[in-house]
Amino acid sequence: MPPALALTALRAFDLVARLGTFTEAARALNVTRPAISKQIKCLEAVVGCQLVIRTRPKVMLTERGSELAAGLRQGFDTISASVQRTVEHSSRPDTVRLLVEQDFASSWLAERIGGFLLNHPGTSVEVNAERNGRLHPDEDFSFRIFYGPKGRYKNDSLAEEFLCDWIDIPVCTPEYESAHILEHGRYHDAHFLLDKNYNPWSAWFENTGIDDPGDQATYTSFNETSLCLSAALAGSGVTIGDSFLCLDAINSGRLIAPFKMGLHSVERYSICYPIGRKLSQSERSFLSWLSQTIKDYEKKVVEVLNRIGIQVIAPQNAAPHAPE
């Protein structure tokens, strides 16, 4: 069994490696220079090799010393970040920090978060929008909301729970439909607006039975669904709208569904939270509010789609392009 390594000796060596002198390391730890020297000698005795070459004014590390220093730097940085996250979390128990996929954040959540705040005075919410799948694991967030296949974000540090799925609906303006979409789902010189991070067009054509124009189609690609919808609203073409992002435009008549068909997504929004951390009352309240708000919204989706006669189809062997 190897001898135990004293944490004080490891920290002393880490600071010597970082700062370059025994004197600076002693000052950082508020101890004497001989105390640092003694800790380094004890550490060298335990590991069985020389770690430091005592030169002036700066010390030098041996090859083994450099290897150990790199590992310790990473370890102590991780410890420091963990402590900082704990301090920040305990100092603001009434703050809910969210990391959310940018389309969902800007086109759905931002419009509704006020309802939560009105019913929970004294609670603050910090919403950070990010490209899908960028979890920022070293940062302290109450929840992370992204889309993808089931289990994509579950790991040793994050729990993943189903939040919702959605319906993919091709949409365009009424004027664009009149000019480019013919009867029975046929189209004439229609221009397609694609989200390169989530492109379910192939699955949609396969499941609805409408002919896929393939290479004959012209298209413009964007890196966000919200940009595709903005282009569609400007009359630039046909795009697939996520029912969480385009329902208001459909309900108001600014966008229409020319094919009268929607496809249940094969992916889903998931909400993730750190394993082992007890949620604050504010976080539990937010989670409950979000779940109920989504359920109410999904009822509205069903009502609107039924009113305008959109048939929703369950996917069969569908696999849309995986998000980045």
C-alpha positions in Angstrom: 0.0 0.0 0.0 1.6 3.4 -1.0 2.2 5.9 1.7 -0.5 8.6 2.2 0.1 11.9 0.5 -0.6 14.9 2.7 -2.8 17.5 1.1 -0.7 20.3 2.6 2.4 18.9 0.8 0.5 18.6 -2.5 -0.8 22.1 -2.2 2.6 23.5 -1.3 4.2 21.8 -4.4 1.3 23.1 -6.6 1.9 26.7 -5.5 5.7 26.3 -6.0 5.1 25.1 -9.5 2.6 27.9 -10.3 4.5 30.8 -8.7 8.1 29.6 -9.3 9.6 30.3 -5.9 9.3 28.9 -2.3 9.0 32.5 -1.0 5.9 33.2 -3.1 4.3 29.9 -2.2 4.9 30.6 1.5 3.3 34.0 1.2 0.3 32.5 -0.6 -0.2 29.9 2.2 0.8 32.4 5.0 3.6 30.1 6.3 7.4 30.4 6.4 9.7 29.5 3.5 11.4 26.7 5.5 7.9 25.2 6.0 7.4 25.1 2.3 10.8 23.5 1.8 10.0 20.9 4.4 6.7 20.0 2.7 8.4 19.6 -0.7 11.1 17.3 0.8 8.4 15.2 2.5 6.6 14.9 -0.8 9.8 13.9 -2.7 10.4 11.2 -0.1 6.9 9.8 -0.6 7.0 9.7 -4.4 10.6 8.5 -4.4 12.1 11.0 -6.8 13.3 14.6 -7.1 10.5 17.1 -8.1 12.2 20.5 -7.7 15.6 21.8 -8.7 16.4 24.5 -6.2 17.9 27.4 -8.3 17.7 31.1 -7.9 15.7 33.2 -8.3 13.2 30.7 -9.7 13.0 27.0 -9.0 12.9 24.5 -11.8 10.8 21.4 -12.0 12.2 18.0 -13.0 10.4 16.0 -15.7 8.5 14.0 -13.0 7.8 17.3 -11.2 6.3 18.8 -14.3 4.0 15.8 -14.8 2.8 15.9 -11.2 2.3 19.7 -11.4 0.1 19.4 -14.4 -2.2 16.9 -12.7 -2.3 18.8 -9.5 -3.1 22.1 -11.3 -6.1 20.4 -12.9 -7.2 18.8 -9.6 -7.0 22.0 -7.5 -8.7 24.1 -10.2 -11.6 21.6 -10.2 -11.8 21.8 -6.4 -11.7 25.6 -6.5 -14.5 25.7 -9.2 -16.6 23.3 -7.2 -16.3 25.4 -4.0 -17.1 28.5 -5.9 -20.2 27.0 -7.4 -21.4 25.9 -3.9 -20.7 29.4 -2.5 -22.6 31.1 -5.4 -25.5 28.7 -5.1 -25.9 29.1 -1.3 -25.6 32.9 -1.6 -28.6 33.2 -4.0 -31.1 30.5 -3.1 -33.9 32.5 -4.7 -32.2 32.5 -8.1 -33.0 30.0 -10.8 -30.3 29.7 -13.4 -31.2 28.2 -16.8 -29.2 27.1 -19.8 -31.6 26.8 -22.6 -31.4 25.9 -26.3 -31.5 29.3 -28.0 -34.6 28.8 -30.2 -36.7 27.5 -27.3 -35.4 30.3 -25.1 -36.1 33.2 -27.5 -39.3 32.0 -29.2 -41.2 30.3 -26.4 -39.7 30.6 -22.9 -38.9 34.3 -22.9 -42.6 35.1 -23.7 -43.9 33.1 -20.8 -41.3 33.5 -18.0 -43.1 36.6 -16.7 -46.0 34.4 -15.6 -43.7 32.6 -13.3 -42.2 35.8 -11.9 -45.6 37.4 -11.2 -46.6 34.4 -9.1 -43.3 34.0 -7.3 -42.2 37.5 -6.0 -38.7 37.6 -4.7 -37.5 34.9 -7.1 -35.0 35.8 -9.9 -34.5 33.8 -13.1 -31.4 34.0 -15.2 -31.9 32.6 -18.7 -28.8 31.8 -20.7 -29.4 30.9 -24.4 -27.0 28.6 -26.1 -26.6 26.5 -29.2 -28.1 23.0 -28.8 -26.0 20.6 -26.8 -23.5 23.0 -25.3 -23.9 22.1 -21.7 -21.1 24.2 -20.1 -20.5 21.4 -17.5 -18.1 23.6 -15.4 -20.8 26.2 -14.8 -23.5 26.1 -12.1 -27.0 26.0 -13.6 -30.2 24.9 -11.9 -31.5 23.3 -15.2 -30.4 22.7 -18.7 -33.0 22.4 -21.5 -31.9 21.0 -24.9 -33.4 18.7 -27.5 -32.1 15.4 -28.9 -32.7 11.7 -28.7 -33.7 10.1 -25.4 -30.7 9.7 -23.1 -28.4 12.0 -25.0 -27.6 14.2 -22.0 -27.7 11.7 -19.2 -24.3 11.1 -17.6 -22.6 10.6 -14.3 -23.2 14.2 -13.2 -26.5 15.1 -14.9 -30.0 13.5 -14.6 -32.2 13.8 -17.7 -36.0 13.9 -17.7 -38.4 14.1 -20.6 -39.9 17.6 -20.9 -41.9 17.5 -24.2 -41.8 16.7 -27.8 -43.2 18.7 -30.7 -44.9 18.6 -34.1 -43.0 19.4 -37.3 -45.2 21.4 -39.7 -44.2 22.8 -43.1 -45.3 26.5 -43.2 -45.2 29.5 -45.5 -47.2 32.7 -46.0 -50.6 32.5 -47.7 -49.2 34.5 -50.6 -46.3 32.1 -51.1 -48.7 29.2 -51.1 -50.8 30.8 -53.8 -47.7 31.2 -56.0 -45.8 28.0 -55.4 -48.0 25.3 -53.8 -50.5 23.5 -56.0 -53.4 21.2 -55.1 -52.8 17.8 -53.5 -49.5 18.7 -52.1 -47.7 19.5 -55.3 -45.4 22.5 -55.6 -44.1 24.6 -58.3 -40.6 26.1 -58.0 -41.0 26.2 -54.2 -37.9 27.3 -52.3 -37.1 25.4 -49.1 -35.7 27.0 -45.9 -33.6 24.5 -43.9 -32.2 24.5 -40.4 -28.9 22.7 -40.8 -28.9 21.7 -37.1 -32.3 20.0 -37.3 -33.6 19.0 -40.7 -36.5 16.6 -40.7 -37.6 17.1 -44.3 -36.7 13.7 -45.5 -38.6 12.0 -42.6 -41.5 14.3 -43.2 -41.8 13.4 -46.9 -41.3 9.7 -46.2 -44.1 9.6 -43.6 -46.6 11.8 -45.3 -46.3 10.2 -48.8 -45.7 13.5 -50.5 -43.1 13.5 -53.2 -39.6 14.6 -52.1 -38.2 17.0 -54.6 -34.7 15.9 -53.7 -31.9 17.5 -55.7 -34.3 19.4 -57.9 -35.3 21.7 -55.0 -33.5 25.0 -54.3 -32.9 25.9 -50.6 -31.4 28.3 -48.2 -29.9 27.0 -45.0 -29.7 28.7 -41.6 -28.3 27.6 -38.2 -31.5 28.3 -36.2 -35.1 27.4 -36.7 -36.2 30.9 -35.7 -34.2 32.3 -38.6 -36.0 29.9 -41.0 -39.3 31.1 -39.6 -38.3 34.7 -40.0 -37.4 34.1 -43.6 -40.7 32.2 -44.2 -42.7 35.1 -42.6 -40.9 37.4 -45.1 -42.2 35.3 -48.0 -38.9 33.7 -48.9 -40.0 30.1 -49.0 -41.3 27.0 -47.1 -39.8 25.8 -43.8 -40.6 23.3 -41.2 -41.8 24.9 -38.0 -41.6 23.4 -34.6 -45.0 23.6 -32.9 -43.4 25.3 -29.9 -42.0 28.1 -32.1 -44.5 28.7 -34.9 -48.0 28.1 -33.4 -48.7 31.8 -32.8 -47.9 32.6 -36.4 -50.2 29.8 -37.6 -53.0 30.8 -35.3 -52.9 34.4 -36.5 -52.8 33.4 -40.1 -49.4 35.0 -40.8 -48.2 31.5 -41.7 -50.2 28.6 -43.1 -49.6 24.9 -43.4 -50.0 24.2 -47.1 -49.8 20.4 -46.9 -52.2 20.1 -43.9 -49.9 17.5 -42.3 -47.7 17.5 -39.3 -45.2 14.9 -38.0 -44.6 14.1 -34.4 -40.9 14.7 -33.6 -38.7 11.7 -33.1 -36.5 13.8 -30.8 -37.5 15.6 -27.6 -36.8 18.4 -25.3 -35.1 17.2 -22.1 -34.5 19.0 -18.8 -31.3 18.2 -17.0 -30.2 19.0 -13.5 -27.1 18.1 -11.4 -27.3 14.7 -9.7 -27.1 14.8 -6.0 -27.9 18.5 -5.5 -31.0 19.2 -3.5 -33.2 21.7 -5.4 -34.2 24.9 -3.7 -37.8 25.8 -3.2 -37.5 28.3 -6.0 -36.1 25.7 -8.3 -38.9 23.2 -7.4 -41.5 25.9 -8.0 -40.0 26.7 -11.4 -40.0 23.0 -12.4 -43.6 22.7 -11.4 -44.6 25.9 -13.3 -42.7 24.9 -16.4 -44.3 21.4 -16.5 -47.8 22.8 -16.2 -47.2 25.6 -18.7 -46.0 23.1 -21.3 -49.1 20.9 -20.7 -51.4 23.9 -21.1 -49.5 24.9 -24.3 -49.8 21.4 -25.8 -53.5 21.6 -25.3 -53.6 24.8 -27.3 -51.5 23.1 -30.0 -54.0 20.3 -30.4 -56.9 22.9 -30.5 -55.3 25.0 -33.2 -54.2 22.1 -35.4 -57.7 20.5 -35.2 -59.3 23.8 -36.1 -57.3 24.3 -39.2 -57.5 20.7 -40.2 -53.9 19.5 -39.8 -53.5 15.7 -39.6 -50.7 14.8 -37.2 -48.8 11.6 -38.1 -46.6 9.4 -35.9 -43.2 8.8 -37.4 -42.4 5.4 -38.8 -38.6 4.6 -39.0 -37.9 8.3 -39.1 -34.5 9.7 -38.2 -34.1 13.4 -38.7 -30.6 14.8 -38.9 -29.1 14.8 -35.4 -28.5 18.3 -34.0 -25.0 19.6 -33.6 
